[in-house]
């Protein structure tokens, strides 16, 4: 019986310092029936020629130019040239662990359609990781080990962009790379969630995720905080918002204010809860800031929490538990 073909889609731009290591990690895979489709997004370094040399050595490696500009169009170009039964994405500056493809494919073959294979990740950086990335890695892996990634999808992107795999039919069904929405990886994660694809638990590290100061996710405007919040609100209103229930925003910091502006622009009514004595009773954007106690006057509310402080989040969570409220139904943490 023929082994399924896995399509690995790899957009790249000016990653000559890292791209050979990426290719080496693909060549080192324990599962060998794959095609790696590299798409050059108009590099002006030696990245293209590096991959061109690999295509002369291994027919499984293919190289094309981006038909337009930007990572979304590069991914579309890659997918157009792919023919695999299963689809996965890889970033040209990261590394697969040797069991990546084998582990994900085995999971998908076991669980079948409507399932999404994900994996544990490990960040690395030449001069050491920041606390923020270390926390994100720990948080993401804690979700992945149980396959509960969607339970906190409104906090951050819960599906690492270079560490997922699914059947081609499922990828097409959720419109794959057809969306033009940035950040494209977070938008895709929401479409996996919308399609109700079950995340398969994984306790193995399948990706070494490189961080460095000029990485696109750190520098490009498409990955700015406001882009993330716009995306979160859009999917919340489509998938989880119940217009028959009162909506409460918790927190009046920068994120709370930005969220309030987005909701006001879309004429979504809300109550604004705040625990800062200097702000309670005042108006921001003509919205009165209310004390926490006001919640008792709301009948069966939904809540969006924008409070970033960890201790405050724990207290808020305890309140929800006492009220027998359920995550992703009654309350949603946006940070």
Secondary structure, 3 states (H helix, E strand, C coil): CCCCCEEEEEEECCCCCCHHHHHHHHHCCCCCCEEEEEEECCCCCCHHHHHHHHHCCCCCEEEEECCCCCHHHHHHHHHHHCCCCEEEECCCCCEECCCHHHHHHHHHHHHCCCEEEECEEEEECCCCCCHHHHHHHHHHHHHHCCCCHHHHCCCCCCCCCCCEEEEHHHHHHCCCCCCCCCCHHHHHHHHHHHCCCEEECCCCEEEEEECCCCCHHHHCHHHCHHHHHHHHHHHHHHHCCCCCCCEEEECCCHHHHHHHHHHHHCCCCCEEECCCCCCCCCEECCEEEECHHHHHHCCCCEEEECCCCHHHHHHHHHHHHHCCCCECCCEEECC
